[in-house]
């Protein structure tokens, strides 16, 4: 790995071990085996390094799991509506595999909220994530309009974040299943 990748990995390790409040730039640089100046050179600030470290990890672990579930659920020509419950059934298992990262991500969101420059940067990252999700959903169900595809992507993103927070709060509690979520959405649909 290069210095940049070493810093990203070290930032995650330090945050997982110490939490955001107790992690210093020096801790990260020492763990990465690089100079303190390397953080500024590659990321501009410790805050940007932490944002990049956590968002890339959550995208790789949680985002890839969601993408895989969408792709698998849409096989055999299932529509987005038919695939929906399959995507969300047993999602707690994904969260359980990534507990440390989820807890750190919640801390990161709070930290970003209090740092205007990071909030703006995160907003751009979130927009990219929703756009990528919309592209995948469009590929999975080409009959959806562009407006529907974007709406489904935003719903998936909201569900993902809401379910993650619920799971962090009560990991042993039962998350709603995909079937229950689909039932709720169907109950809200207009009746003819």
N, C-alpha and C positions, 0 to 999 in steps of 0.2 A: 504494500500500500504506500501511497505518497503521503506527504504531510497533511494535505486536506482531508483525505480519507481517515488518516490516523486521528486527526482532531475530531471528526464526526463520531468515530467509534469511542474515543475517550470521553467526549461530552456525554454520550448516552450512558456509558459506564458510571461516570461521576454522578450524574443525575439519578440513576437507578439506585446507587449506593447511598447518596447523601441528600437527595432532593435538590430542588432548584435553589432554595434560599441559602443552603450551605455550600453550594458549588461555586468555587472561584475560578477565574481565568487561569490563575497559576496552577490550580488542581488539574485542570484540563490539559494545559501545556505539559505539565510533569507527566501525567498519565500517557500522553501521546508521545513523549520523548522529543518534544520540539521546543523551540524558544517561545516565550510569551508573545513576541512580535509576530509569530506565524499566525496567530488568531486574527490580528488586525490585517495582515497581508491577505489572507484567504477569505475572511468574512467581514472585515470592517469593525466588528465588535463581538464581544462574548454573547450578547443578546441574539445577534443574527446567527451565530454559530449554533446556539441552542435551538433556535427556531428551525433551522435547516436540519439539524440532527434528529429532532423529534418528528418533524413532518415527513422527512424521507423514510424514517423507520415505520411510522404508522401507515404511510402510503404503501410501503412494500409488504408489510405484514397484514394489516387489516384491509387495505384497499385491494391488494391482490386476491385475498380470500373472497371478497365481495365480487370482484370481477369473475373469478373462477365459478362461483355459485351462479352468477347470472348466465354465464356461458353454458354451464352444465344444465341449468334449469330450462333453458330455451331450446335444448336439443329436441329432436323429433318434431320440430315445427310448432312448439308450444307458443302461444301468444304471450305477451307481457303479463296479461291478467292470469293466465294459467301457470306461468312460471313464478309469479310473485310469491306464493306460499313456500315453494321449494327453496327460494333464495333465503328466506328468513327462518325456516325451521331449524332448530338446534344451533342458532348463531351464538349462543352462550359458549359453546365449545371454542369458537374462534377467540372470543374474549378471554377465556380461561388460559389459552396458550400464550396470550400477550398481556398478562396482568400488569407487569412492571411498566411496560410501554404505555398502557392505557392510563395508569395513575400519573405517570410523568406527563402525558399529553394533557390531562386536565390541569395540572399545575402550569403547564406551558400556556394554555389558553388564558388563564388568569393573569400570568405574567405579561402576555402579549396585550391583553386588554389595558394594562397600565402603562404600556409603552407605545405611544402613537405611531412612531415610525414602523415598529414591528406589526402593529395592527393593520396598517396599510399594506405591508408586504404580505401578511397572512391572507388578507382579503383577495389579493391576486392569486395566491396559491390555491385558495378554496375555489375561486372561479375556474381555474384550470382543472381542478379535480372534478367539478361538476360537469364541465365540458367533455372531459374524457369519459366520464360515466355515461353521459348522454350519447356519445358516439357508440359505445358498447351496446347500449340499449337499442339504438337505432339499427345496429347490425343484427341484434337478436330478434327484433320484431320490426321489419321494414314497413309494415302497414301503419305504424304510428306516424302521425304528422310530426314536424319538427317541434311545434309547440308542445305536443303531448310528450314527446321524448324528453324535452328539457324539464317538463313538469314531473315526470316519473323520476328522472335523475335527481331533481331537488328533493322529492319525497324520499327516495332511497337514502340520500345524504342526511336528511333530517332524522330518519328512522335510525340510521347507523349511529349517529351521535347521541340521540336520545336513549337508545337501547344500551349503548356503552356506559352512559352516565348511570342509568338504572342498575346495570350489572356491577359497576364499581361500588355503588352505594350498598347493594345487597347481593353479593356474588352467589350466595346459596339460594336466593329467591328465584322464583320462576319468572323468566322473561315471557312475554306473550309469544306464542308460536307463530309461524308464518300463516298457518291456517286461521288462527284467531285474528291476526292483523287483516287478512283477506276478508274474513267475515265482517269485521268492523268497516272496512272500506266499502264492501257491497251494501251494508246497511245504510251507509250515507249516500249512496247513489240515488239519483232521482227514480221515482217509481212511475211507471206508465199507467 
